């Protein structure tokens, strides 16, 4: 099946309406088709890899095809053979033909019947059908050779194209027969292909169409109530899909840059957990591609924590070779009208180049040559033998870089207008500062290839260094990237859209609660939403908030206690540990006790106490704000609370100040009694 057929089928199942109905929703789904298709890209690639080309008519009308391949074609061949070889063309063969054809009709009927039995019956029927199709090919080849010997060249030129067409048709019929009656030798592959097709259909529906429908119908819809009610939430627990990625301005900015420039290197900068990995995955799968834009040839790799530059570039080279071979295999059946013969030659050269690259990466080549001579003169002989052995050496790092640049450049030129996108994720995992700078310094030699786009996820420090170039301070980030795109925190509107893609009908107050706990981080938003939907349906907002607060308070106390055990100040550690081991039920009192447990300034224990106090203060504000009496969610208030959540763990003084402002503005809870440390 094609991509469009699977998409249309998923749309019909989702809408549960005959063609022509729900035109508004159909238009929405057509606009979101790049996102829907990208969500099922992995399953589509697996199906393309396993599938065997066959006509859709075969799967829609299997009985007609079995009758044609197992009964009509063999019986017709036998009738023609009897007419031509036994009776000639001038006799009266009507009655004898019927008598001689009866056994073949019986065999064909038996073959048709056993094709519906077990694997042995299907295998026997398959061999019968192949035998019948083989006689057609044999007859065509015999006719061509006979024409070559007995008739004129003009007749031969007329029959050869006809024969080639018949042989091509026989090959297609053989493929259809194999699709219908897969013999034991290929049944496992066809079963895997059918399973991959079902997984593709399911992913297109569950991870693409249904989330798009929920986002379109519920993204701006406010669900009232303070009792926990929701519909389907299975998508929330499905990892590795694009459901957990909300289209963000950073993605659209990156797509605009890639559409505008003819190659380049671009960085995605943002805090950890903001969704940089999902954005890269979505971009590589084509989620940000235009409706009429051809699919990109994309490679997505993760930067290693402990790396060797040469080994990493070789890994990148190998992944690019595999991606090229997969792309050529996927588009093998799609003809290119413009310069078709030239493009076909380029595709063959690309395939050979990719295979040669994989071979050179995996093996060291050894060439052996030998020459010998022998001369005789009056009974005397003189023999000479010379052997030469050449063993290849591993390529140096500059040679590997040069080969890789040449390969991706050739791919970009040959596949134009297909873009080559190479995404390197998790560079911020290497570490901030010097490790990341050294990594970029060593691999940026592969950048700057026309028609090739490099996308990398980096830390926020990279953006800071990049912005300092305007003040005359240059860094490796400035020399490595053409542009740095910031992936910012989610606001409440984007967070509501993300949750609506995963959970159907979640009330607005619970969406706000999940967003407040997340602090605007997409990854944490998904975790908070999962914690909420794990609660029993019908639970009140106050009860859900209390359970989330208790769980978070337990984590705060345990993580702070674990960090304290590694410090040396025994008196200060003991006093703070006593407070954390037996926390006060009143969070405001607990916050004050934590802040008062250590009075020294600028110490590690004091920093831990401040961070714990800020997080406890946040939990107190959340518990006091999200009660059963909360009638309306104000987006500005929830955004302010999420902002305070972000600072509570990294900058306690600022976090406590923001919480005090929020409490004063909402009048829902008292502000912190003590000033920040």
VEXDREN-2710 file (C-alpha; in Angstrom, 1 decimal):
% VEXDREN-2710
k/r/px/py/pz
1/UNK/0.0/0.0/0.0
2/UNK/1.1/3.6/-0.6
3/UNK/1.4/6.3/1.9
4/UNK/-1.7/8.1/0.6
5/UNK/-3.8/4.9/0.8
6/UNK/-2.8/4.3/4.4
7/UNK/-3.5/7.9/5.3
8/UNK/-7.0/7.9/3.7
9/UNK/-7.9/4.6/5.3
10/UNK/-6.9/6.0/8.8
11/UNK/-8.9/9.1/8.2
12/UNK/-12.0/7.1/7.2
13/UNK/-11.7/4.9/10.3
14/UNK/-11.2/7.9/12.6
15/UNK/-14.1/9.9/11.2
16/UNK/-16.4/6.8/10.9
17/UNK/-18.2/8.6/8.1
18/UNK/-18.8/7.8/4.4
19/UNK/-16.7/9.9/1.9
20/UNK/-18.0/13.4/1.7
21/UNK/-18.9/13.7/5.4
22/UNK/-17.1/15.8/8.0
23/UNK/-15.4/18.0/5.3
24/UNK/-14.2/20.5/7.9
25/UNK/-12.3/17.8/9.9
26/UNK/-11.0/16.3/6.6
27/UNK/-9.5/19.6/5.7
28/UNK/-7.9/19.9/9.1
29/UNK/-6.4/16.4/8.7
30/UNK/-5.1/17.2/5.2
31/UNK/-3.4/20.3/6.5
32/UNK/-1.8/18.2/9.3
33/UNK/-0.8/15.3/6.9
34/UNK/3.0/16.0/7.2
35/UNK/2.7/15.6/11.0
36/UNK/0.4/12.5/10.7
37/UNK/2.7/10.8/8.2
38/UNK/5.8/11.6/10.3
39/UNK/4.3/10.1/13.4
40/UNK/4.2/6.7/11.6
41/UNK/7.5/7.1/9.7
42/UNK/9.3/4.3/11.6
43/UNK/6.6/1.8/10.9
44/UNK/6.4/2.9/7.3
45/UNK/10.2/2.4/6.8
46/UNK/9.9/-1.1/8.2
47/UNK/7.1/-2.0/5.9
48/UNK/8.9/-0.6/2.9
49/UNK/11.9/-2.7/3.8
50/UNK/9.9/-5.9/4.1
51/UNK/7.2/-5.5/1.5
52/UNK/7.1/-7.1/-1.9
53/UNK/5.6/-5.1/-4.8
54/UNK/2.1/-6.3/-5.6
55/UNK/-1.1/-4.9/-7.0
56/UNK/-3.7/-3.7/-4.6
57/UNK/-6.3/-5.5/-6.7
58/UNK/-4.7/-8.8/-5.6
59/UNK/-5.5/-8.2/-2.0
60/UNK/-9.0/-6.7/-2.7
61/UNK/-10.1/-9.6/-5.0
62/UNK/-8.1/-12.7/-4.0
63/UNK/-10.7/-15.3/-5.3
64/UNK/-10.7/-13.8/-8.8
65/UNK/-6.9/-13.9/-8.9
66/UNK/-6.8/-17.5/-7.7
67/UNK/-9.3/-18.5/-10.4
68/UNK/-7.2/-16.7/-13.0
69/UNK/-3.8/-18.0/-11.9
70/UNK/-4.7/-21.5/-10.9
71/UNK/-7.6/-22.4/-13.3
72/UNK/-8.0/-20.1/-16.3
73/UNK/-4.4/-19.7/-17.4
74/UNK/-3.4/-23.4/-17.1
75/UNK/-6.5/-24.7/-18.8
76/UNK/-6.2/-22.1/-21.6
77/UNK/-2.6/-23.1/-22.2
78/UNK/-3.5/-26.7/-22.4
79/UNK/-6.3/-26.1/-24.9
80/UNK/-4.0/-24.1/-27.1
81/UNK/-1.3/-26.7/-26.9
82/UNK/-3.7/-29.5/-27.9
83/UNK/-5.0/-27.4/-30.8
84/UNK/-1.5/-26.5/-32.2
85/UNK/0.6/-29.6/-31.5
86/UNK/-1.9/-32.5/-31.8
87/UNK/-4.5/-31.5/-34.3
88/UNK/-3.0/-28.6/-36.1
89/UNK/-5.1/-25.7/-37.4
90/UNK/-7.0/-27.4/-40.2
91/UNK/-8.7/-30.3/-38.3
92/UNK/-11.9/-30.5/-36.4
93/UNK/-10.7/-30.9/-32.8
94/UNK/-13.8/-29.8/-30.9
95/UNK/-14.7/-33.2/-29.3
96/UNK/-11.1/-34.5/-28.8
97/UNK/-10.1/-31.2/-27.2
98/UNK/-12.8/-31.5/-24.7
99/UNK/-11.9/-35.1/-23.9
100/UNK/-8.1/-34.3/-23.6
101/UNK/-8.7/-31.2/-21.5
102/UNK/-10.8/-32.8/-18.8
103/UNK/-7.9/-34.1/-16.8
104/UNK/-6.3/-30.7/-16.8
105/UNK/-9.5/-29.1/-15.7
106/UNK/-9.8/-31.6/-12.8
107/UNK/-6.2/-30.9/-11.7
108/UNK/-6.8/-27.1/-11.9
109/UNK/-10.0/-27.5/-9.8
110/UNK/-8.1/-29.5/-7.2
111/UNK/-5.3/-26.9/-7.1
112/UNK/-7.8/-24.1/-6.6
113/UNK/-9.4/-26.1/-3.8
114/UNK/-6.3/-27.0/-1.9
115/UNK/-5.1/-23.4/-2.1
116/UNK/-7.5/-22.7/0.7
117/UNK/-6.1/-25.4/3.0
118/UNK/-2.9/-25.6/5.0
119/UNK/0.7/-24.6/4.1
120/UNK/1.3/-27.8/2.1
121/UNK/-1.8/-27.3/0.0
122/UNK/-0.8/-23.6/-0.7
123/UNK/2.7/-24.7/-1.7
124/UNK/1.4/-27.3/-4.1
125/UNK/-1.1/-24.8/-5.6
126/UNK/1.8/-22.3/-5.9
127/UNK/4.0/-24.7/-7.8
128/UNK/1.0/-25.5/-10.1
129/UNK/0.5/-21.8/-10.9
130/UNK/4.3/-21.2/-11.4
131/UNK/4.3/-24.1/-13.8
132/UNK/1.5/-22.6/-15.8
133/UNK/3.2/-19.2/-16.0
134/UNK/6.5/-20.8/-16.9
135/UNK/5.0/-22.4/-20.0
136/UNK/3.9/-18.9/-21.1
137/UNK/7.5/-17.7/-20.8
138/UNK/8.8/-20.8/-22.6
139/UNK/6.4/-20.3/-25.4
140/UNK/7.3/-16.7/-25.9
141/UNK/11.1/-17.4/-25.9
142/UNK/10.5/-20.3/-28.4
143/UNK/8.5/-18.0/-30.6
144/UNK/11.2/-15.3/-30.7
145/UNK/13.9/-17.8/-31.6
146/UNK/11.7/-19.3/-34.2
147/UNK/11.0/-15.9/-35.7
148/UNK/14.8/-15.2/-35.6
149/UNK/15.4/-18.3/-37.8
150/UNK/12.4/-18.5/-40.2
151/UNK/11.0/-15.0/-40.7
152/UNK/12.3/-11.6/-41.7
153/UNK/14.0/-9.1/-39.5
154/UNK/11.1/-6.7/-39.7
155/UNK/8.8/-9.4/-38.2
156/UNK/11.3/-10.0/-35.5
157/UNK/11.5/-6.4/-34.5
158/UNK/7.7/-6.4/-34.2
159/UNK/7.6/-9.6/-32.1
160/UNK/10.5/-8.9/-29.7
161/UNK/8.8/-5.9/-27.9
162/UNK/5.6/-7.9/-27.7
163/UNK/7.5/-10.8/-26.2
164/UNK/9.3/-8.6/-23.7
165/UNK/5.9/-7.1/-22.6
166/UNK/4.5/-10.6/-22.1
167/UNK/7.5/-11.7/-20.1
168/UNK/7.1/-8.6/-17.9
169/UNK/3.4/-9.4/-17.4
170/UNK/4.3/-12.9/-16.4
171/UNK/6.7/-11.6/-13.8
172/UNK/4.0/-9.4/-12.3
173/UNK/1.6/-12.3/-12.3
174/UNK/4.2/-14.4/-10.5
175/UNK/4.5/-11.7/-7.9
176/UNK/0.8/-11.7/-7.5
177/UNK/0.8/-15.5/-7.2
178/UNK/3.5/-15.3/-4.5
179/UNK/1.5/-12.7/-2.6
180/UNK/-1.6/-14.9/-2.6
181/UNK/0.0/-18.2/-2.0
182/UNK/3.3/-17.6/-0.3
183/UNK/5.3/-20.8/-0.3
184/UNK/7.2/-21.9/2.9
185/UNK/10.4/-20.4/1.6
186/UNK/8.9/-16.9/1.6
187/UNK/6.0/-17.2/3.9
188/UNK/7.9/-15.7/6.8
189/UNK/8.8/-12.6/4.9
190/UNK/5.3/-12.1/3.8
191/UNK/4.0/-12.6/7.3
192/UNK/6.5/-10.0/8.5
193/UNK/5.4/-7.6/5.7
194/UNK/1.7/-8.1/6.7
195/UNK/2.6/-7.5/10.3
196/UNK/4.5/-4.4/9.4
197/UNK/1.6/-3.1/7.3
198/UNK/-0.8/-3.6/10.2
199/UNK/1.6/-1.8/12.5
200/UNK/1.9/1.1/10.0
201/UNK/-1.9/1.3/9.8
202/UNK/-2.2/1.3/13.6
203/UNK/0.5/3.9/14.0
204/UNK/-1.0/6.1/11.3
205/UNK/-4.4/6.0/13.2
206/UNK/-3.3/5.9/16.9
207/UNK/-0.2/8.2/16.7
208/UNK/-1.2/10.4/13.8
209/UNK/-4.8/10.9/12.9
210/UNK/-6.4/10.6/16.3
211/UNK/-4.0/12.9/18.1
212/UNK/-4.5/15.4/15.3
213/UNK/-8.3/15.2/15.7
214/UNK/-8.0/15.7/19.4
215/UNK/-5.7/18.7/19.0
216/UNK/-8.1/20.2/16.4
217/UNK/-11.2/19.6/18.4
218/UNK/-9.9/20.1/21.9
219/UNK/-6.9/22.4/21.6
220/UNK/-9.0/25.5/22.2
221/UNK/-11.9/23.8/24.0
222/UNK/-12.1/24.4/27.7
223/UNK/-13.4/21.4/29.7
224/UNK/-15.0/22.6/32.9
225/UNK/-15.2/20.8/36.2
226/UNK/-13.0/19.9/39.2
227/UNK/-13.5/16.1/39.0
228/UNK/-11.0/13.9/37.1
229/UNK/-12.7/12.7/33.9
230/UNK/-11.0/11.9/30.7
231/UNK/-11.4/9.6/27.7
232/UNK/-8.6/7.8/25.8
233/UNK/-5.2/8.3/27.4
234/UNK/-3.3/5.4/25.9
235/UNK/-1.2/7.8/23.7
236/UNK/0.1/9.4/26.9
237/UNK/1.9/6.2/27.8
238/UNK/3.3/5.5/24.3
239/UNK/7.0/6.3/24.2
240/UNK/9.1/7.2/21.2
241/UNK/6.3/8.8/19.2
242/UNK/5.7/12.4/18.0
243/UNK/2.6/12.7/20.1
244/UNK/4.8/14.1/22.9
245/UNK/6.0/16.9/20.6
246/UNK/3.9/20.0/20.2
247/UNK/4.6/22.1/17.1
248/UNK/6.5/25.0/18.5
249/UNK/7.8/28.3/17.0
250/UNK/11.4/27.0/17.1
251/UNK/10.5/24.2/14.7
252/UNK/8.8/26.6/12.2
253/UNK/11.8/29.0/12.5
254/UNK/14.2/26.1/11.7
255/UNK/12.1/24.9/8.8
256/UNK/12.1/28.5/7.4
257/UNK/15.9/28.6/7.6
258/UNK/16.3/25.3/5.9
259/UNK/13.9/26.3/3.1
260/UNK/15.7/29.6/2.6
261/UNK/19.4/28.6/2.7
262/UNK/21.3/26.3/0.4
263/UNK/22.9/24.2/3.1
264/UNK/24.3/25.2/6.5
265/UNK/24.7/24.2/10.1
266/UNK/22.0/25.1/12.7
267/UNK/21.9/24.6/16.4
268/UNK/18.9/24.1/18.6
269/UNK/19.6/25.6/22.0
270/UNK/17.5/25.2/25.1
271/UNK/17.3/23.7/28.6
272/UNK/17.3/20.0/29.0
273/UNK/13.8/18.6/28.8
274/UNK/12.5/21.4/26.6
275/UNK/11.9/19.0/23.6
276/UNK/15.0/19.5/21.4
277/UNK/15.3/15.7/20.7
278/UNK/11.6/15.4/19.8
279/UNK/12.0/18.5/17.6
280/UNK/14.9/17.0/15.7
281/UNK/13.1/13.7/15.4
282/UNK/10.0/15.4/14.1
283/UNK/12.0/17.5/11.6
284/UNK/13.9/14.4/10.3
285/UNK/10.6/12.5/9.9
286/UNK/9.1/15.3/7.8
287/UNK/6.7/16.9/10.3
288/UNK/7.8/20.4/9.3
289/UNK/7.8/19.7/5.6
290/UNK/5.4/21.5/3.2
291/UNK/2.5/19.7/1.6
292/UNK/4.1/19.5/-1.9
293/UNK/7.7/19.2/-0.7
294/UNK/9.6/16.0/-1.4
295/UNK/10.8/13.9/1.5
296/UNK/14.2/14.6/2.9
297/UNK/17.0/12.1/3.2
298/UNK/17.7/12.4/6.9
299/UNK/20.2/10.9/9.3
300/UNK/19.7/11.2/13.1
301/UNK/22.6/10.2/15.4
302/UNK/23.4/10.8/19.0
303/UNK/26.7/12.4/20.1
304/UNK/28.7/10.1/22.3
305/UNK/29.7/11.2/25.8
306/UNK/33.2/9.7/25.4
307/UNK/34.2/10.0/21.7
308/UNK/37.0/9.7/19.3
309/UNK/36.6/12.2/16.4
310/UNK/37.6/9.7/13.7
311/UNK/35.3/7.0/15.0
312/UNK/32.4/9.3/15.3
313/UNK/32.8/10.6/11.7
314/UNK/33.1/7.0/10.5
315/UNK/29.8/6.2/12.3
316/UNK/28.2/9.2/10.7
317/UNK/29.5/8.1/7.3
318/UNK/28.1/4.6/7.8
319/UNK/24.7/5.9/8.8
320/UNK/24.6/8.2/5.8
321/UNK/25.4/5.2/3.5
322/UNK/22.6/3.2/5.1
323/UNK/20.2/6.1/4.7
324/UNK/21.1/6.5/1.0
325/UNK/20.6/2.8/0.3
326/UNK/17.2/2.9/2.1
327/UNK/16.1/6.0/0.2
328/UNK/17.1/4.4/-3.1
329/UNK/15.3/1.2/-2.2
330/UNK/12.2/3.1/-1.1
331/UNK/12.0/5.2/-4.3
332/UNK/13.0/2.4/-6.7
333/UNK/9.5/2.1/-8.0
334/UNK/8.9/5.8/-8.5
335/UNK/10.1/6.9/-11.9
336/UNK/11.7/10.3/-12.5
337/UNK/10.3/11.9/-15.6
338/UNK/12.9/14.6/-16.0
339/UNK/16.2/13.2/-17.3
340/UNK/15.0/9.7/-16.3
341/UNK/17.9/7.8/-17.9
342/UNK/20.5/10.2/-16.5
343/UNK/18.9/10.1/-13.0
344/UNK/18.8/6.3/-13.1
345/UNK/22.5/6.2/-13.9
346/UNK/23.2/8.6/-11.0
347/UNK/21.1/6.4/-8.6
348/UNK/23.1/3.4/-9.6
349/UNK/26.4/5.2/-9.0
350/UNK/25.1/6.4/-5.6
351/UNK/24.2/2.9/-4.6
352/UNK/27.7/1.6/-5.6
353/UNK/29.3/4.5/-3.8
354/UNK/27.3/3.8/-0.6
355/UNK/28.1/0.1/-0.7
356/UNK/31.8/0.9/-1.3
357/UNK/31.8/3.3/1.6
358/UNK/30.3/0.7/3.9
359/UNK/32.9/-1.8/2.7
360/UNK/35.8/0.6/3.2
361/UNK/34.6/1.4/6.7
362/UNK/34.2/-2.3/7.7
363/UNK/37.2/-3.9/6.1
364/UNK/40.9/-3.3/5.3
365/UNK/41.5/-4.1/1.6
366/UNK/44.3/-6.5/0.5
367/UNK/45.3/-6.7/-3.2
368/UNK/47.6/-9.4/-4.4
369/UNK/49.2/-9.5/-7.9
370/UNK/51.5/-12.1/-9.5
371/UNK/53.4/-12.2/-12.8
372/UNK/55.5/-15.1/-14.2
373/UNK/57.4/-15.9/-17.3
374/UNK/59.1/-19.0/-18.8
375/UNK/61.6/-19.2/-21.6
376/UNK/63.2/-22.2/-23.3
377/UNK/66.3/-22.3/-25.5
378/UNK/67.8/-25.7/-26.8
379/UNK/66.6/-27.7/-23.9
380/UNK/67.4/-25.0/-21.3
381/UNK/64.7/-23.1/-19.4
382/UNK/64.7/-19.8/-17.7
383/UNK/61.8/-19.0/-15.3
384/UNK/60.9/-15.8/-13.6
385/UNK/58.2/-15.2/-11.1
386/UNK/57.2/-12.0/-9.3
387/UNK/54.5/-11.4/-6.7
388/UNK/53.2/-8.2/-5.3
389/UNK/50.9/-7.9/-2.3
390/UNK/49.3/-4.6/-1.3
391/UNK/47.6/-4.2/2.1
392/UNK/45.4/-1.2/2.7
393/UNK/46.0/1.0/5.7
394/UNK/43.3/2.7/7.8
395/UNK/42.4/6.1/6.5
396/UNK/43.6/9.1/8.5
397/UNK/41.1/11.4/10.0
398/UNK/41.5/14.1/7.2
399/UNK/41.0/11.4/4.6
400/UNK/37.8/10.2/6.3
401/UNK/36.5/13.8/6.5
402/UNK/37.3/14.3/2.8
403/UNK/35.6/11.1/1.7
404/UNK/32.5/11.9/3.8
405/UNK/32.2/15.4/2.5
406/UNK/32.6/14.1/-1.1
407/UNK/30.0/11.5/-0.5
408/UNK/27.3/13.7/1.0
409/UNK/28.0/16.4/-1.6
410/UNK/27.5/13.8/-4.4
411/UNK/24.3/12.6/-2.8
412/UNK/22.9/16.2/-2.5
413/UNK/23.7/16.9/-6.2
414/UNK/22.3/13.6/-7.5
415/UNK/19.1/13.6/-5.5
416/UNK/18.3/17.3/-5.9
417/UNK/15.6/18.6/-4.9
418/UNK/15.8/16.0/-2.1
419/UNK/17.6/17.7/0.8
420/UNK/20.2/15.9/2.9
421/UNK/19.6/16.5/6.6
422/UNK/22.1/15.2/9.2
423/UNK/21.0/15.7/12.8
424/UNK/23.3/15.2/15.7
425/UNK/21.5/15.0/19.0
426/UNK/22.7/15.2/22.7
427/UNK/25.7/17.4/22.2
428/UNK/24.7/19.1/25.5
429/UNK/25.2/15.6/27.1
430/UNK/28.9/15.9/26.5
431/UNK/29.1/18.7/29.0
432/UNK/29.1/22.4/29.1
433/UNK/32.2/24.5/28.3
434/UNK/35.4/23.0/27.0
435/UNK/34.2/19.4/26.1
436/UNK/31.5/20.6/23.8
437/UNK/33.8/23.2/22.3
438/UNK/36.4/20.6/21.6
439/UNK/33.8/18.3/20.0
440/UNK/32.6/21.0/17.7
441/UNK/36.1/22.1/16.8
442/UNK/36.9/18.5/15.7
443/UNK/33.8/17.7/13.7
444/UNK/33.0/21.0/12.1
445/UNK/35.3/20.1/9.2
446/UNK/32.4/18.0/7.8
447/UNK/30.1/21.0/7.7
448/UNK/29.6/23.5/4.9
449/UNK/28.6/21.1/2.2
450/UNK/26.2/22.6/-0.4
451/UNK/22.8/21.0/-0.3
452/UNK/23.5/19.4/3.1
453/UNK/21.9/20.7/6.4
454/UNK/23.4/19.9/9.8
455/UNK/21.1/20.2/12.8
456/UNK/22.5/19.9/16.3
457/UNK/21.0/20.2/19.8
458/UNK/23.3/22.1/22.2
459/UNK/23.0/23.7/25.6
460/UNK/21.9/27.2/26.4
461/UNK/25.6/28.2/26.9
462/UNK/26.0/27.8/23.1
463/UNK/23.4/30.4/22.5
464/UNK/25.0/32.7/25.1
465/UNK/28.3/32.4/23.3
466/UNK/26.7/32.9/19.9
467/UNK/25.0/36.1/21.0
468/UNK/28.3/37.5/22.4
469/UNK/29.6/37.7/18.8
470/UNK/27.6/40.9/18.5
471/UNK/29.9/42.4/21.1
472/UNK/33.0/41.3/19.3
473/UNK/33.6/38.1/21.3
474/UNK/34.0/35.2/18.9
475/UNK/33.8/31.5/20.0
476/UNK/33.7/28.1/18.4
477/UNK/29.9/28.2/18.4
478/UNK/29.9/31.3/16.3
479/UNK/32.3/29.7/13.8
480/UNK/30.4/26.4/13.7
481/UNK/26.8/27.5/13.3
482/UNK/25.1/29.7/10.7
483/UNK/22.1/30.2/13.1
484/UNK/21.2/29.3/16.6
485/UNK/17.4/28.6/17.2
486/UNK/16.2/28.7/20.8
487/UNK/13.8/26.0/21.9
488/UNK/12.0/27.8/24.7
489/UNK/9.8/26.7/27.6
490/UNK/6.2/25.9/26.7
491/UNK/3.5/28.4/27.7
492/UNK/0.1/27.3/28.9
493/UNK/-1.5/27.5/25.5
494/UNK/1.2/25.2/23.9
495/UNK/1.0/22.9/26.9
496/UNK/-2.7/22.6/26.6
497/UNK/-2.3/21.6/22.9
498/UNK/0.3/19.0/23.8
499/UNK/-1.9/17.3/26.4
500/UNK/-5.0/17.5/24.2
501/UNK/-3.0/15.4/21.6
502/UNK/-2.5/12.7/24.2
503/UNK/-5.5/12.8/26.5
504/UNK/-9.1/13.3/25.4
505/UNK/-11.4/15.5/27.5
506/UNK/-9.1/16.3/30.5
507/UNK/-10.6/19.2/32.4
508/UNK/-8.8/22.5/32.2
509/UNK/-7.9/22.7/35.9
510/UNK/-6.0/19.4/35.7
511/UNK/-4.1/20.6/32.5
512/UNK/-3.1/23.7/34.5
513/UNK/-2.0/21.5/37.4
514/UNK/0.2/19.4/35.1
515/UNK/1.7/22.5/33.5
516/UNK/2.5/24.1/36.9
517/UNK/4.4/21.0/38.0
518/UNK/6.2/20.8/34.7
519/UNK/7.6/24.3/34.8
520/UNK/7.1/24.6/31.1
521/UNK/9.3/21.6/30.2
522/UNK/7.7/19.3/27.6
523/UNK/9.3/16.1/29.1
524/UNK/8.1/17.0/32.6
525/UNK/4.7/17.9/31.4
526/UNK/4.2/14.4/30.0
527/UNK/5.3/12.9/33.3
528/UNK/2.9/15.1/35.3
529/UNK/0.0/14.3/33.0
530/UNK/0.8/10.6/33.4
531/UNK/0.8/11.0/37.2
532/UNK/-2.6/12.7/37.0
533/UNK/-4.4/10.1/34.8
534/UNK/-3.1/7.3/37.0
535/UNK/-5.5/8.6/39.7
536/UNK/-9.0/7.1/39.8
537/UNK/-11.6/8.7/37.7
538/UNK/-13.9/10.9/39.7
539/UNK/-11.2/12.1/42.1
540/UNK/-11.6/15.7/43.1
541/UNK/-9.0/18.3/42.1
542/UNK/-8.0/18.9/45.8
543/UNK/-7.3/15.1/46.3
544/UNK/-5.3/14.8/43.1
545/UNK/-3.3/17.9/44.0
546/UNK/-2.6/16.5/47.5
547/UNK/-1.3/13.2/46.1
548/UNK/1.0/14.9/43.6
549/UNK/2.2/17.3/46.3
550/UNK/2.9/14.4/48.7
551/UNK/4.8/12.5/46.0
552/UNK/6.9/15.5/45.1
553/UNK/7.6/16.4/48.8
554/UNK/8.8/12.8/49.4
555/UNK/11.2/13.2/46.4
556/UNK/12.5/16.6/47.7
557/UNK/13.2/15.2/51.2
558/UNK/14.9/12.1/50.0
559/UNK/17.1/13.7/47.3
560/UNK/18.1/16.4/49.7
561/UNK/18.9/13.9/52.4
562/UNK/21.0/11.8/50.0
563/UNK/23.0/14.9/49.0
564/UNK/23.6/15.9/52.6
565/UNK/25.2/12.5/53.5
566/UNK/28.2/13.5/51.3
567/UNK/29.0/16.7/53.2
568/UNK/31.3/17.2/56.2
569/UNK/29.5/19.6/58.5
570/UNK/28.1/17.1/60.9
571/UNK/26.1/19.5/63.1
572/UNK/24.5/21.3/60.2
573/UNK/23.7/18.1/58.3
574/UNK/22.2/16.5/61.4
575/UNK/19.9/19.4/62.1
576/UNK/18.6/19.6/58.6
577/UNK/18.2/15.9/58.3
578/UNK/16.0/15.8/61.4
579/UNK/13.7/18.3/59.7
580/UNK/13.6/16.3/56.4
581/UNK/13.2/12.9/57.9
582/UNK/10.1/13.9/59.9
583/UNK/8.5/16.6/57.7
584/UNK/5.8/18.8/59.2
585/UNK/2.3/18.3/57.6
586/UNK/2.0/22.1/57.3
587/UNK/4.1/23.0/54.2
588/UNK/4.5/26.6/55.3
589/UNK/5.8/25.6/58.7
590/UNK/8.1/23.0/57.1
591/UNK/9.5/25.6/54.7
592/UNK/10.3/27.9/57.7
593/UNK/11.9/25.0/59.6
594/UNK/14.1/24.1/56.6
595/UNK/15.3/27.7/56.2
596/UNK/16.0/28.0/59.9
597/UNK/17.9/24.8/60.2
598/UNK/21.2/26.2/58.9
599/UNK/22.2/29.8/59.5
600/UNK/25.7/29.9/57.9
601/UNK/26.0/31.8/54.6
602/UNK/27.4/30.6/51.3
603/UNK/27.9/26.9/52.2
604/UNK/26.8/23.7/50.4
605/UNK/24.4/22.9/53.2
606/UNK/22.9/26.3/53.0
607/UNK/22.4/26.0/49.2
608/UNK/20.7/22.6/49.7
609/UNK/18.5/24.1/52.4
610/UNK/17.5/27.0/50.2
611/UNK/16.7/24.8/47.2
612/UNK/14.6/22.5/49.4
613/UNK/12.8/25.4/51.0
614/UNK/12.0/27.0/47.6
615/UNK/10.6/23.7/46.3
616/UNK/8.5/23.2/49.5
617/UNK/7.2/26.7/49.1
618/UNK/6.2/26.0/45.6
619/UNK/4.3/22.9/46.7
620/UNK/2.5/24.9/49.4
621/UNK/1.4/27.5/46.9
622/UNK/0.2/24.8/44.5
623/UNK/-1.7/23.0/47.2
624/UNK/-3.4/26.2/48.3
625/UNK/-4.2/27.3/44.7
626/UNK/-5.5/24.1/43.1
627/UNK/-8.5/23.4/45.4
628/UNK/-12.0/22.2/44.7
629/UNK/-13.1/25.8/44.8
630/UNK/-11.0/26.8/41.7
631/UNK/-13.6/27.9/39.2
632/UNK/-11.5/29.3/36.4
633/UNK/-7.9/29.0/35.1
634/UNK/-6.2/32.2/34.3
635/UNK/-3.4/31.5/31.8
636/UNK/-1.2/34.4/33.1
637/UNK/-1.3/33.0/36.7
638/UNK/-0.5/29.5/35.6
639/UNK/2.4/30.8/33.5
640/UNK/3.7/32.7/36.5
641/UNK/3.5/29.7/38.7
642/UNK/5.3/27.5/36.2
643/UNK/8.0/30.2/36.0
644/UNK/8.4/30.1/39.7
645/UNK/8.7/26.3/39.5
646/UNK/11.6/26.6/37.1
647/UNK/13.5/29.0/39.4
648/UNK/12.8/27.1/42.6
649/UNK/15.2/24.4/41.7
650/UNK/18.0/26.5/40.1
651/UNK/17.8/29.9/41.7
652/UNK/16.0/29.6/45.1
653/UNK/16.1/33.4/45.9
654/UNK/14.4/34.2/42.6
655/UNK/12.0/31.3/43.0
656/UNK/10.8/32.4/46.4
657/UNK/10.4/36.0/45.2
658/UNK/8.2/34.9/42.3
659/UNK/6.2/32.7/44.6
660/UNK/5.6/35.7/46.9
661/UNK/4.5/37.8/44.0
662/UNK/2.1/35.0/42.9
663/UNK/0.6/34.6/46.4
664/UNK/0.1/38.3/46.7
665/UNK/-1.5/38.6/43.3
666/UNK/-3.8/35.6/43.6
667/UNK/-4.5/35.9/47.4
668/UNK/-4.7/32.2/47.5
669/UNK/-1.9/31.6/50.0
670/UNK/0.4/33.6/52.2
671/UNK/3.9/34.5/50.9
672/UNK/7.1/33.2/52.3
673/UNK/7.6/34.4/55.9
674/UNK/11.3/34.7/55.6
675/UNK/13.4/36.6/53.1
676/UNK/15.4/34.5/50.6
677/UNK/18.9/33.7/51.7
END
